């Protein structure tokens, strides 16, 4: 059994040149500098730890003062207790907003800067190569919290499908190749003396069948 996929011409990584070495030498350091501005794992870890401690300590510390400040004479039953807990929960949400919103906005702004950078690269490739050449798509993922890993993805051109017109394309076993000796009498001149029965003669590369049913005659007008 013949592996048709292996018989087809395959593209190697050395055949693909999407970005010149000079462009890589300038773009990658630019991306690294941008990532370093929006990724501080130690600072982010301390900030998240402070948010965790503050979200628990502040509501727990303020809750007794809120309960004592309420007018218990005008409120019946367990009303002051639930109101104090509601205010403490509001403080908990406020602490989370205070700590997390600036961090999220900072990360989103860094991602937008990275998207603008790779978009500029794509526009530069289009301007240098033209619309008729494959232009790679650049995608970058900025680091999250507690990490400095940045992911850069570059799209590759699609594989060209092998056709029967390609000289190295795979042909089924029942199709004769161009070097088949049995096909020589029909294509090479001067070899019609070796023709077998039923095979037409040829002149040049055009076979002559000589099966004219109605001969052509000149007609005088």
Buried (B, 14 or more C-beta within 10 A) or exposed (E): EEEEEEEBEEEEEEEEEBBEEEBEEEBEEEBEEBBEEBBBEEEBEEBBEEBEEBBEEBBEEBBEEBBEEBEEEEEEEEEBEEBBBEBBEEBBEEBBEEBBEEBEEBBEEBBEBBBEBBEEBEEEBEEEEEEEEEBBEBEBEBBEEEEEEBEBEEEEEEEEEBEEEEEEEBEEEEEEEEEEEEEEBBBEEEEBEEEEEEEBBBEEEEBEEEEEEEEEEEEEE
